[in-house]
Amino acid sequence: MKVYIETLGCVRNSVDSEIMAGRLESAGHLVIDEPEDADAIVVNTCGFVTSAVEEAIDVIIDLSEHKKTGRCKRLIVAGCMAERYKESLVEEMPEADFFMGTGCYQDIVEIVEGRKTENGIILFPDPLKCTLQNADTPRILSTGHIGYLKIAEGCDRHCTYCIIPRLRGKQRSRKIKDILSEAESMIQVGVKEIILVAQDTTFYGKDLNSGENLGKLLTELSSMNKSIWIRTLYGNPDTLDLDVLKTFKSHDNICHYFDLPIQHASDRVLKRMGRRYTNEFMSDLFKKIRKELPDAALRTTVITGFPGETDEDFKILLDFIEETRFDHLGAFIYSDAEDIPSHRLPDHVAPETASSRHEQIMAVQAEISFKNYQKYLNNTLEVMIDDDDPNEDGLYHGHTKYQAPEVDGYTYVDGENLKSGDVVKINITDTFDYDLIGDQI
């Protein structure tokens, strides 16, 4: 069978889709790039916020047209949205033929082939009973020279705005030996940058009670091949062990890049969010990181418009952003839903107020980012090229160790005969709000 997989949401979802593709091809099926020729279509959905759910619904309805105009005989809805809304989707989405939750990616072959029918058209096993992927799990990498390596599944937190623990279960970390084996396979097929992902990467190993932790994993991983860049995403301020900074400092191929979503800076709002730290704790943490690693790039995300957020709370957040001067920052407007605890909190913020606050944050951050990038002007940086073809101005685009691919801005390179995955040195000649530009040396 020819199968098309549409992936929505974060890169952790992309890993799940790559595993589904690997299982399908191992079973003799062909995963294709266009839905028009597919016998079966799988939509791997995100269900974290309302906008993601709305996008998923639109995509599913659009792709269902291929059942009328193409070869498609089976439309499968997978992932977080399916897990979140479960049986209710059966009545609300007649376009789909099967619904599978986050705990049954290993069953994708039987589902595509129509052999998984004991529960009718739904399959939602307990995510905690799902077998963790391992180095032997079939997987087809789809991101070229960038490889996302999932080191754990699930989350032990109880943030009031988040439904992920219910969709993915408690955190289960993989063993270091198994992770290293998968990393070696990635390197053998041409991956030049390995990006560690999980729901909470800085909590890695703490559920194993075996002494395995992020520092040990990074040490082993970075020693495998000195030319491979190593990066971590999706950390958390209160689970970052400061001892790991020594590991970052002693291995040149570990990117000095810290993705630590704070969500807010008002102690009152943080408590309502279920976040287990304070404004003072975060301020001290970021100062310690920059003292130990002066070149470190700090990335965070924040939520504005959370229930009960007052003008004073917002001012505290804005002041913290201006004082910390994050290199990269994403801001989100609070997304409400009846099935999350924060829905029951009093004093919900008016949408127009939340939108106005979001605009203020992004305006402040644009100025901060522009000024931060000035430090690179006329300096030499290494850039990993992300595209084989230059743009209409003859420039290649890539990223430095201080920019995560597809997440932060680009670094544009004036060079010749460059290919994806090449690492070149450039002299930075100009800076913008979120991008850099330079000449190959």
LOLUM-706820 format. One record per atom (N, C-alpha, C): residue in three letters; x, y, z. Coordinates in pm, whole numbers, plus 50000, padded with zeros to 5 digits. Layout:
N
AlaXYZ/...
//
This chain:
441
Met500834988050000/Met500005000050000/Met500875012550000/Lys500365023049938/Lys501015036049943/Lys500355044150054/Val501205049450146/Val500695056450264/Val501285070450270/Tyr500445080250293/Tyr500875094050313/Tyr500665097650459/Ile501705103650521/Ile501615107850662/Ile501745122950670/Glu500745129350726/Glu500765143850750/Glu501055146050898/Thr502115153550928/Thr502515155651067/Thr502235170051108/Leu501525171751217/Leu501225184951272/Leu501865186051411/Gly502135198551453/Gly502645200551588/Gly504155200551597/Cys504655196051712/Cys506065197551745/Cys506935186551684/Val508245187951701/Val509175178051645/Val509085164551716/Arg508535164351837/Arg508315151351903/Arg507275143351825/Asn506285150351771/Asn505315143951682/Asn505995139051555/Ser506955146751507/Ser507685142751386/Ser508415129651408/Val508995127951526/Val509675115351559/Val508675103751555/Asp507485105951612/Asp506465095551610/Asp506075091951467/Ser505965101951381/Ser505625099451241/Ser506725091751170/Glu507985095051202/Glu509105087951141/Glu509115073251182/Ile508705070751306/Ile508625056851353/Ile507485049451283/Met506345056251267/Met505245049951194/Met505675046751050/Ala506375056150988/Ala506855054050851/Ala507815042150845/Gly508685041250945/Gly509645030150948/Gly508955016750964/Arg507945016151050/Arg507215003651069/Arg506474999750941/Leu505885009650875/Leu505135006750752/Leu506055001450643/Glu507195007950624/Glu508105003550517/Glu508744990150551/Ser508964987550679/Ser509494974450719/Ser508504963350688/Ala507224966850686/Ala506174957050657/Ala505874956150507/Gly506644963550427/Gly506474962550283/Gly505624973250218/His505174983050295/His504374993950239/His505295005350196/Leu504765014550118/Leu505555025750066/Leu504995038750122/Val505825046450192/Val505415059450243/Val505765069950137/Ile504755077550093/Ile504935086849982/Ile504775101250029/Asp505195110649942/Asp505215124849978/Asp503955132449940/Glu503095126649857/Glu501895133649812/Glu500655125349844/Pro499605131649894/Pro498395124149932/Pro497565119249813/Glu497765125449696/Glu496925122049580/Glu496995107249543/Asp498165101249560/Asp498375087449518/Asp498295077349632/Ala497885081849750/Ala497915073149868/Ala496695064149877/Asp496935051649916/Asp495845042349948/Asp495315044950089/Ala496195049950174/Ala495815053250312/Ala496505066250351/Ile495825074350429/Ile496365087050477/Ile496305087150629/Val497445090750692/Val497525091850838/Val497775106450873/Val496955112050960/Val497175125651010/Val497595124651155/Asn498855128051183/Asn499375127651320/Asn499175141351381/Thr498205142651469/Thr497715155651513/Thr498375160851640/Cys498255173851658/Cys498615180651783/Cys497315184551851/Gly497265183751982/Gly496055187452054/Gly496325196252173/Phe497475203352171/Phe497925210652289/Phe497095223252314/Val496815230852208/Val496055243252222/Val494925243552120/Thr494005252652138/Thr492825253452052/Thr493195255551907/Ser494165264151881/Ser494545266851742/Ser495085254351674/Ala495795245951750/Ala496335233551693/Ala495215223851660/Val494205223351746/Val493055214551722/Val492295219251599/Glu492105232351588/Glu491395237851472/Glu492155234951343/Glu493485236251349/Glu494295233151230/Glu494145218451193/Ala494185209751292/Ala494075195351266/Ala492745192051199/Ile491675197951249/Ile490345195451191/Ile490315199851045/Asp490865211651017/Asp490885216650879/Asp491685207350788/Val492835202650837/Val493685193850757/Val492975180550730/Ile492345175150832/Ile491645162250816/Ile490525163550713/Ile489745174250722/Ile488655176250626/Ile489205177850485/Asp490295185650471/Asp490895187350338/Asp491385174050281/Leu492105166450363/Leu492665153750315/Leu491585143250289/Ser490445144650356/Ser489375134950333/Ser488835135750191/Glu489075146750122/Glu488635148149984/Glu489295137849892/His490475133049933/His491175123149851/His490465109649851/Lys489525107949945/Lys488715095749942/Lys487695096449828/Lys487395108749783/Lys486455110649673/Lys487185111949539/Thr488335118849543/Thr489005122149417/Thr490235113549389/Gly490735106449490/Gly491965098749471/Gly491775083949500/Arg492855077649542/Arg492855063149567/Arg492575059849712/Cys492565070049799/Cys492495067649943/Cys491245059949984/Lys491475049250057/Lys490385041050109/Lys490315041550262/Arg491345047550325/Arg491405047050472/Arg492085059750524/Leu491345067750599/Leu491865079950660/Leu491955077750811/Ile493175078950864/Ile493445075751004/Ile493865088351078/Val493215091051189/Val493565102451274/Val494335097251394/Ala495565101951410/Ala496445097151516/Ala496895108851604/Gly497555105551714/Gly498255115551793/Gly497445122151903/Cys497905133951944/Cys497425140252066/Cys495965144752059/Met495535150151945/Met494135154251937/Met493215142251948/Ala493585131451880/Ala492785119251889/Ala492735114152033/Glu493865114152100/Glu493925109652240/Glu493105118652330/Arg493145131652304/Arg492475141252392/Arg490955140152384/Tyr490435138352264/Tyr488975138752247/Tyr488355124952227/Lys489175115152203/Lys488775101052200/Lys487435098652130/Glu486545091652200/Glu485315086852139/Glu484445097952079/Ser484525110052133/Ser483675120852081/Ser483985123951936/Leu485215121151893/Leu485585123851754/Leu484845114751656/Val484485102951701/Val483825093451612/Val482545099451554/Glu481755106051641/Glu480525112251595/Glu480775125451525/Glu481785133051572/Glu482005146451520/Glu482825146651391/Met483495135651359/Met484365135351242/Met484135122751159/Pro483015122051091/Pro482715110151010/Pro483645108550890/Glu484425118850859/Glu485365117950746/Glu486455107550771/Ala486775105050900/Ala487865095950934/Ala487355081550949/Asp488235072050919/Asp487885057850926/Asp488425051051049/Phe489435057351114/Phe490025051051232/Phe490685061951317/Phe490625060051448/Phe491245069351542/Phe492185061551633/Met493435066151642/Met494415059351726/Met495095069251819/Gly495275065251945/Gly495865074152045/Gly497385073752046/Thr497965080352146/Thr499415081652155/Thr500095068852205/Gly499315059152246/Gly499905046852301/Gly499915035152205/Cys499695037652075/Cys499605026151985/Cys500285028351850/Tyr501375036151850/Tyr502095038151724/Tyr502655024951671/Gln502935015651763/Gln503475002751719/Gln502444994651641/Asp501164998851646/Asp500104991551577/Asp499764997251440/Ile500565006751393/Ile500195013951271/Ile500035004751150/Val500844994351140/Val500734985351024/Val499374978451022/Glu498984972751135/Glu497694965851143/Glu496534975551119/Ile496704988051166/Ile495634997951149/Ile495505001951002/Val496615004550937/Val496595008250796/Val496014996950711/Glu496374984750747/Glu495904973150670/Glu494464969250703/Gly493894975750806/Gly492514972850841/Gly492344960450926/Arg493424955850988/Arg493354943451067/Arg493104946151215/Lys493214958851256/Lys493014962251397/Lys491574966851413/Thr490684957851440/Thr489254961251441/Thr488524956751567/Glu489254951351667/Glu488534945951782/Glu487814956751862/Asn488254969551849/Asn487584980551918/Asn486794989151821/Gly486314983251714/Gly485594991251615/Gly486544999751536/Ile486375012951543/Ile487235021851465/Ile488095030751555/Ile488265026651681/Ile489115034351773/Ile490075024951845/Leu491245030451879/Leu492225022851957/Leu492965032752047/Phe492665031952178/Phe493245041252274/Phe493795033852396/Pro494865026352380/Pro495465019752496/Pro496105029852590/Asp496315025952713/Asp496965034552811/Asp498365038052761/Pro498705051152744/Pro500035054852697/Pro501165049052782/Leu500885047152913/Leu501925041653001/Leu502275027252967/Lys501365020352899/Lys501615006452863/Lys502225005252724/Cys502435016652660/Cys503045016652527/Cys504535013952540/Thr505045005052458/Thr506475002052460/Thr507265014052410/Leu508245018352488/Leu509085029452444/Leu509865025652318/Gln510065035352231/Gln510915032852116/Gln512315029552164/Asn513055022052084/Asn514455019452116/Asn515275020051988/Ala516545017551999/Ala517435018851885/Ala517085009451771/Asp516384998651802/Asp516014988951700/Asp514654991851636/Thr513955001851688/Thr512655005251631/Thr512835010751490/Pro512165005251390/Pro512305010551254/Pro511905025351250/Arg512685033151177/Arg512425047551170/Arg512985052951040/Ile512255061650974/Ile512735068150853/Ile512925082950882/Leu514165087450887/Leu514435101450917/Leu513965110250802/Ser513315121250837/Ser512735129950735/Ser513325143950733/Thr514295146350820/Thr514825160050835/Thr516265161350789/Gly516715152450701/Gly518025153950638/Gly519175153650736/His519935164450739/His521145164950822/His520855168150967/Ile519585170851000/Ile519165173351138/Ile518435160951188/Gly518815156051305/Gly518155144351360/Gly517625147051500/Tyr516325145151518/Tyr515705147051649/Tyr515675133651722/Leu516245133451841/Leu516405121151917/Leu515585122252046/Lys514505114552053/Lys513625115052169/Lys514235106552281/Ile514565112952393/Ile515255106152501/Ile514315101652613/Ala513085106452608/Ala512095102552709/Ala510715105252654/Glu509735098952715/Glu508335101052678/Glu507565104352803/Gly506525112752789/Gly505655116052901/Gly506195127152989/Cys505425130553091/Cys505785141753179/Cys505175139653317/Asp505955142853421/Asp505505141353560/Asp504915154153617/Arg504865164653537/Arg504405177553589/Arg502875178353591/His502385188453661/His500935190653668/His500645205553647/Cys501195211053540/Cys500925224953507/Cys499445226353474/Thr498805236553528/Thr497345237353520/Thr496825240553380/Tyr497685245653292/Tyr497265249153156/Tyr497545238053056/Cys498125226953101/Cys498665216953010/Cys497965203553027/Ile497755196852914/Ile497085183852915/Ile498015172452874/Ile499275175752848/Ile500225165952794/Ile500385153552885/Pro500525154953018/Pro500665142753100/Pro499495133053083/Arg498295138453062/Arg497145129753041/Arg497215122752905/Leu497805129552808/Leu497885123952673/Leu499075114652656/Arg500145116952731/Arg501385109552711/Arg501815101052830/Gly501185103052945/Gly501555095253063/Gly502725101253139/Lys503175094453242/Lys504305098853323/Lys505605097553244/Gln506635104653290/Gln507905104253219/Gln508545090453229/Arg508995085653113/Arg509775073253105/Arg511015076153022/Ser512165075853086/Ser513425078653018/Ser514005066052957/Arg514635067752843/Arg515345056652780/Arg516735055252842/Lys517325043452835/Lys518665041252886/Lys519695047952795/Ile520785052652854/Ile521825059452778/Ile522375050452667/Lys522605037852698/Lys523165028652599/Lys522275027752476/Asp520985027352497/Asp520025026452387/Asp520015039352305/Ile520065050752373/Ile520075063652304/Ile521325065052219/Leu522475061052274/Leu523735061952199/Leu523695053152075/Ser523065041752086/Ser522955032751971/Ser522145039151859/Glu521045045751896/Glu520255052551793/Glu521025064351735/Ala521755071451819/Ala522545082751772/Ala523585078151670/Glu524195066851695/Glu525195061451602/Glu524545058451468/Ser523345053051470/Ser522635050151345/Ser522335063051269/Met521995073551342/Met521725086451279/Met522975091951210/Ile524085091151280/Ile525335096251225/Ile525725088551099/Gln525495075551100/Gln525855067250985/Gln525075070850859/Val523855076450876/Val523065080250758/Val523185094950724/Gly524145101950788/Gly524445115550746/Gly523945126850833/Val523425123850951/Val522975134351041/Val524185142051093/Lys524105155451089/Lys525205164051133/Lys524915171251264/Glu523655171851300/Glu523275177851429/Glu522205169251493/Ile522465164951615/Ile521515156851691/Ile520875165851796/Ile519545166351794/Ile518805174951887/Ile517995166051981/Leu518325166852109/Leu517635158752209/Leu516305165152245/Val515235157052243/Val513915162152276/Val513205152752372/Ala512295158352448/Ala511405151152539/Ala510385161352585/Gln509475157552670/Gln508585167552730/Gln509355176252829/Asp510365170252893/Asp511185177452992/Asp512595171452986/Thr513425176452894/Thr514735170452872/Thr515645171652993/Thr515515182453069/Thr516405184153184/Thr516045174953300/Phe514885168453294/Phe514485158553393/Phe514975144553354/Tyr515615143653238/Tyr516025130653186/Tyr516755122253292/Gly516365109653303/Gly517055099953388/Gly516635099753532/Lys515965110253579/Lys515635110853721/Lys514555100853761/Asp513865095353662/Asp512875085053690/Asp513475070953687/Leu514725069753647/Leu515355056653631/Leu515985051453761/Asn516345060653851/Asn517005056853977/Asn518255048453953/Ser518975051953845/Ser520165044253809/Ser521405053153795/Gly521255065853830/Gly522385074953818/Gly522545080953680/Glu521705076753586/Glu521775082553452/Glu521115096253453/Asn521765105853391/Asn521225119453388/Asn521665126453260/Leu521185138653240/Leu521465145853117/Leu522955148453099/Gly523655151553207/Gly525095154053197/Gly525855141953145/Lys525545130253201/Lys526225117953156/Lys525865114753012/Leu524605116752976/Leu524185114252838/Leu524915123452741/Leu524975136252773/Leu525655145852685/Leu527145142652673/Thr527765138752782/Thr529185135352779/Thr529435123652684/Glu528645113252697/Glu528795101452611/Glu528485104952466/Leu527435112352446/Leu526975115652311/Leu527975124452238/Ser528485134652306/Ser529405143952242/Ser530745137552211/Ser531075126752282/Ser532355120052261/Ser532315110252143/Met531135107252092/Met531005097551984/Met531645102651855/Asn531425115351826/Asn531925121451703/Asn532025136451726/Lys533245141551731/Lys533485155451768/Lys532945165551666/Ser532645160651544/Ser532165169951441/Ser530645171451443/Ile529945163151522/Ile528485163651527/Ile528055173751633/Trp527195183151593/Trp526645192651690/Trp525585185551774/Ile525565188951904/Ile524585183551998/Ile523805195152059/Arg522485194052058/Arg521645204752113/Arg520505198452193/Thr520015205652293/Thr518835201052368/Thr517715211352355/Leu516495206252345/Leu515305214752346/Leu514365210252457/Tyr513455219052494/Tyr512375215752587/Tyr512865212152727/Gly513695220752784/Gly514115218852922/Gly513165225953017/Asn513555226553143/Asn512735233053243/Asn513635239453347/Pro513345251953388/Pro514235258753483/Pro514515250953611/Asp513485244553670/Asp513715238553801/Asp514225224253796/Thr514415218653675/Thr515035205353667/Thr516405205853601/Leu516885217853570/Leu518235219253515/Leu519255218253628/Asp520035207553626/Asp521105205653724/Asp522295214253680/Leu522705223553766/Leu523775232753727/Leu525105225653702/Asp525255213453752/Asp526475205953723/Asp526635203153574/Val525505203053502/Val525555200153358/Val526275211353282/Leu526365223153342/Leu527055234253276/Leu528525230753252/Lys529105222853341/Lys530495218653323/Lys530625209953199/Thr529605201953173/Thr529615193353054/Thr529555201952928/Phe528665211852928/Phe528585220952814/Phe529925227852790/Lys530555231652898/Lys531795239352889/Lys532965231052839/Ser532955218152866/Ser534115209752835/Ser534005202252702/His532905204152629/His532725197252501/His532335207452395/Asp533235210052301/Asp533015220552202/Asp531835218052110/Asn531465205452091/Asn530375202751997/Asn528995202852062/Ile528925205452193/Ile527625207552257/Ile527285222352244/Cys526185225352178/Cys525795239252156/Cys525475246052289/His526045257652310/His525755265552429/His524405272452410/Tyr523375264252417/Tyr522025268652384/Tyr521085262352487/Phe520305270952555/Phe519455266152663/Phe518005270152634/Asp517195260152605/Asp515765262152581/Asp515025258952710/Leu514665269452784/Leu514065267852917/Leu512805276352927/Pro511665270952887/Pro510415278652895/Pro510075282453038/Ile509885295553062/Ile509555300153197/Ile508045301753216/Gln507335304653108/Gln505875306753100/Gln505405319853164/His506025324053273/His505675337053331/His506785341153428/Ala506655353253486/Ala507655357753582/Ala507035363153709/Ser505715364053713/Ser505025368153835/Ser504865355953924/Asp505325356754047/Asp505225345454139/Asp503765341054157/Arg502855350754160/Arg501445347554179/Arg500905339454061/Val501255343553940/Val500785336453821/Val501475322853810/Leu502755322353838/Leu503495309653833/Leu502855299353927/Lys502435303754043/Lys501795294554138/Lys500475289554082/Arg499705298354020/Arg498425294353960/Arg498655284953842/Met499775286453776/Met500115277753664/Met500595263953708/Gly500985262953835/Gly501545250353884/Gly503025248953855/Arg503685260153827/Arg505125260053803/Arg505835261053937/Arg506895253153955/Arg507505251754088/Arg508785259954103/Tyr508725272754071/Tyr509875281554091/Tyr509375295954100/Thr510295304954132/Thr509935318954152/Thr510725327954058/Asn510325340354054/Asn511025350453975/Asn512495351254017/Glu512735351354147/Glu514115352354197/Glu514945340254157/Phe514345328354167/Phe515055316154128/Phe515475316953982/Met514565321053894/Met514885321853752/Met515965332153723/Ser515865343553788/Ser516855354053768/Ser518255349053805/Asp518345342353919/Asp519635336853962/Asp520125326153866/Leu519215317753818/Leu519585306953726/Leu520195312353598/Phe519545321953536/Phe520035327253409/Phe521355334853428/Lys521525341253543/Lys522795347953572/Lys523925337653586/Lys523615326353651/Lys524625315853669/Lys525015309653535/Ile524025307653448/Ile524335302053316/Ile525255311453239/Arg524945324253241/Arg525745333853164/Arg527115336253228/Lys527205334453359/Lys528505335853422/Lys529415324253385/Glu528835311953384/Glu529605300153350/Glu529885299153202/Leu528915303453120/Leu529025302752974/Leu528615316152916/Pro529535325752911/Pro529195339352869/Pro528585340152729/Asp528895330452643/Asp528365330952506/Asp527025323852493/Ala526485318452601/Ala525275310352594/Ala524095317952535/Ala523335311152451/Ala522085316552399/Ala520935311152484/Leu520115320152532/Leu518975316352616/Leu517685317752535/Arg516915306952533/Arg515615307252468/Arg514535304052571/Thr513385310552559/Thr512275307552648/Thr510955309652576/Thr509885305252640/Thr508525308452595/Thr507735313552715/Val506785322152686/Val505935327652792/Val504485327152746/Ile503575327152844/Ile502155327352819/Ile501585340152879/Thr500845347752801/Thr500165359452855/Thr498665357652844/Gly497935364452929/Gly496485362952931/Gly496025351253014/Phe496925345753098/Phe496535334553185/Phe495485339453286/Pro494525330953323/Pro493485335253418/Pro494065341753543/Gly493565353753572/Gly494005361053690/Gly495205370053667/Glu495775369953546/Glu496925378653518/Glu496475393253520/Thr496985400853614/Thr496645414953627/Thr497635423553550/Asp497355436453544/Asp498295445753481/Asp499655445353552/Glu499615443853685/Glu500855443153761/Glu501625430453730/Asp500905419353720/Asp501555406753682/Asp502225407953546/Phe501515414053453/Phe502055415653318/Phe503295424553320/Lys503265435053399/Lys504415443953410/Lys505635436353464/Ile505395427553562/Ile506495419553617/Ile507085410753507/Leu506235404653425/Leu506705396353315/Leu507515404553216/Leu506975416053176/Leu507655424453079/Leu508995429453134/Asp509015433053260/Asp510265437553323/Asp511295426253325/Phe510845414153353/Phe511765402753358/Phe512365400053220/Ile511545401053118/Ile512035399152980/Ile513085409652946/Glu512815422152983/Glu513755432952952/Glu515045431553032/Glu514945426653155/Glu516135425153239/Glu516975413153197/Thr516325402153162/Thr517055389853128/Thr517595390452987/Arg516875397052897/Arg517315398952759/Arg517585385552690/Phe516545377552681/Phe516645364552616/Phe517075366152470/Asp517885356852425/Asp518305357152286/Asp517155353452193/His516305344352239/His515155340052160/His513975338452254/Leu512815343152213/Leu511635342352299/Leu510385340452213/Gly509565330852252/Gly508265328952188/Gly507175332152289/Ala506165339652245/Ala505065343252334/Ala503765337452281/Phe502955332252372/Phe501685326152335/Phe500565332252418/Ile499425333652356/Ile498225337852428/Ile497595325452492/Tyr497225326552617/Tyr496625315252689/Tyr495475309252609/Ser495495296052597/Ser494445288852525/Ser493595281152627/Asp492345284852637/Asp491465278752737/Asp490745266552681/Ala490415257252769/Ala489635245452732/Ala489025239752859/Glu487865233452846/Glu487145228552963/Glu487845217053033/Asp488745210052961/Asp489365198053021/Asp490735200753083/Ile491075213553105/Ile492335216753174/Ile492015223853305/Pro492805221653412/Pro492495227453544/Pro492385242653545/Ser493195249453463/Ser493175264153465/Ser491845269853419/His491055261853349/His489725266353304/His488855270153423/Arg489075263353535/Arg488235265553654/Arg488725277053741/Leu489845283153704/Leu490355294553781/Leu489505306953754/Pro489365315653854/Pro488565327753834/Pro489335338553757/Asp488605348753717/Asp489185360953658/Asp489905358253527/His489205352353432/His489785350453300/His490005363953232/Val491075364853158/Val491475377353093/Val490755378852960/Ala490285390752931/Ala489595393352805/Ala490535390952688/Pro490045384952579/Pro490905381852464/Pro491625393952408/Glu490935405452401/Glu491585417452346/Glu492725422152436/Thr492585420352567/Thr493655424052660/Thr494855414752642/Ala494585401752632/Ala495655391952612/Ala496385394552481/Ser495635397752377/Ser496235400452245/Ser497115412752250/Ser496665423152319/Ser497455435352332/Ser498755432752408/Arg498665424752513/Arg499865421452591/Arg500845413152507/His500315404152426/His501165396152338/His501935405152242/Glu501245414852184/Glu501895424152091/Glu502995432052160/Gln502755436152283/Gln503765443652358/Gln505005435152382/Ile504785422552419/Ile505925413652444/Ile506765412052318/Met506115409452206/Met506855406952082/Met507565419552034/Ala506995431252058/Ala507665443752020/Ala508925445852104/Val508805443052233/Val509975444252322/Val511045434152282/Gln510635421752255/Gln511605411352222/Gln512305414052089/Ala511605419851992/Ala512235423051864/Ala513395432751885/Glu513195442351970/Glu514255452051999/Glu515415445452075/Ile515075436852171/Ile516115429752245/Ile516925420852152/Ser516245413452068/Ser516915404351976/Ser517855411851882/Phe517375423151830/Phe518215431051739/Phe519495435651810/Lys519355440551932/Lys520515445352007/Lys521435433852045/Asn520855422252082/Asn521675410652114/Asn522515406251996/Tyr521925406551876/Tyr522635402151757/Tyr523785411451718/Gln523765423651769/Gln524845433151737/Gln526215427951782/Lys526225419551887/Lys527495414551940/Lys528215405651839/Tyr527475400251740/Tyr528085391451640/Tyr528655399151521/Leu528325411951510/Leu528745419751394/Leu530265420351383/Asn530765417151262/Asn532205416951231/Asn532955405851305/Asn532215396251360/Asn532835384751424/Asn532685372351334/Thr533475362151365/Thr533435349751289/Thr532585339451362/Leu531655333251289/Leu530795322851347/Leu530785310751255/Glu530585299051314/Glu530355287051234/Glu528865285951203/Val528565282351081/Val527185281051037/Val526985267350973/Met525905260651011/Met525525248250944/Met524505251750836/Ile524805247950712/Ile523935251150600/Ile522705241950602/Asp521535247850579/Asp520275240250587/Asp519575238350454/Asp520145243450345/Asp519485242150215/Asp520545241250106/Asp520315232150011/Asp521275230449901/Asp521255241949802/Asp520135248949792/Asp519975259149688/Asp519945273149749/Pro520725282449693/Pro520675296249741/Pro519345302849702/Asn518995313549773/Asn517755320749740/Asn517975330049622/Glu516985338149592/Glu517055346849473/Glu518175357149483/Asp518655359649603/Asp519785368949623/Asp521125361649623/Gly521085348649596/Gly522315340849592/Gly522835337049729/Leu521975337849832/Leu522395334849969/Leu521865321250014/Tyr522715313550079/Tyr522295301150144/Tyr521765304550284/His520855296450335/His520435298850472/His520855287050560/Gly521185290550684/Gly521635280450779/Gly521405285350920/His522105279251015/His521965283451154/His523285281651227/Thr523495289651329/Thr524675288651413/Thr524375279551531/Lys525375277351614/Lys525135269551736/Lys524215276851832/Tyr523995289751808/Tyr523155297851896/Tyr521745299451842/Gln521425292151734/Gln520085292451675/Gln519615278051651/Ala518445274651702/Ala517905261351674/Ala517225261551537/Pro517465251351455/Pro516855251051322/Pro515325250951330/Glu514705258951242/Glu513255259851229/Glu512575266351349/Val513325269551453/Val512735275551573/Val513105290251583/Asp514375293251562/Asp514855306951572/Asp515055312751431/Gly515715324151424/Gly515955330351295/Gly517005322751215/Tyr517265327751093/Tyr518255321851004/Tyr519555329851006/Thr520605323250963/Thr521845330250928/Thr522055328150778/Tyr522095339150704/Tyr522245338450559/Tyr523725339550523/Val524145331150428/Val525555329950394/Val525785333150247/Asp526695342350221/Asp527145345050084/Asp528335335950058/Gly528075324649991/Gly529115314749966/Gly528885307649835/Glu529695297449808/Glu529605290149681/Glu529635275149705/Asn528835267949623/Asn528865253349618/Asn528655246949756/Leu527715252249830/Leu527445247049964/Leu526305237049962/Lys526335227450054/Lys525325217150063/Lys524785216250206/Ser523565211050218/Ser522975209150350/Ser523905200750438/Gly524115205450559/Gly524975198550653/Gly526395203550655/Asp526785211250552/Asp528135217150553/Asp528245226950669/Val529385227250734/Val529655237050839/Val530755246250788/Val530455259050777/Val531405268750723/Val531585280250821/Lys532735286650811/Lys532985298650891/Lys532615310850808/Ile531925320150872/Ile531555332350801/Ile531865344550887/Asn532025355750822/Asn532185368550889/Asn530845375650885/Ile530295378851001/Ile528975385151008/Ile529095399650960/Thr528325402850855/Thr528385416250795/Thr527175424850827/Asp526075418750870/Asp524885426650903/Asp523985418550996/Thr523155425651071/Thr522235419051164/Thr520845425051147/Phe519835416851179/Phe518445421151171/Phe517755417551303/Asp516435419051309/Asp515735416151433/Asp515985401551477/Tyr515865392251383/Tyr515975378151418/Tyr516965370451331/Asp517575376851235/Asp518465370051140/Asp519845376551135/Leu520805368551087/Leu522165373151063/Leu522515370850917/Ile523535378050870/Ile524025376050734/Ile525535377750733/Gly526225369650652/Gly527675370850650/Gly528295364450527/Asp529585366750511/Asp530345361550397/Asp531155349450440/Gln531155339350354/Gln531975327550381/Gln533445331450378/Ile534195326450473/Ile535625329450482/Ile536405319050403/
//
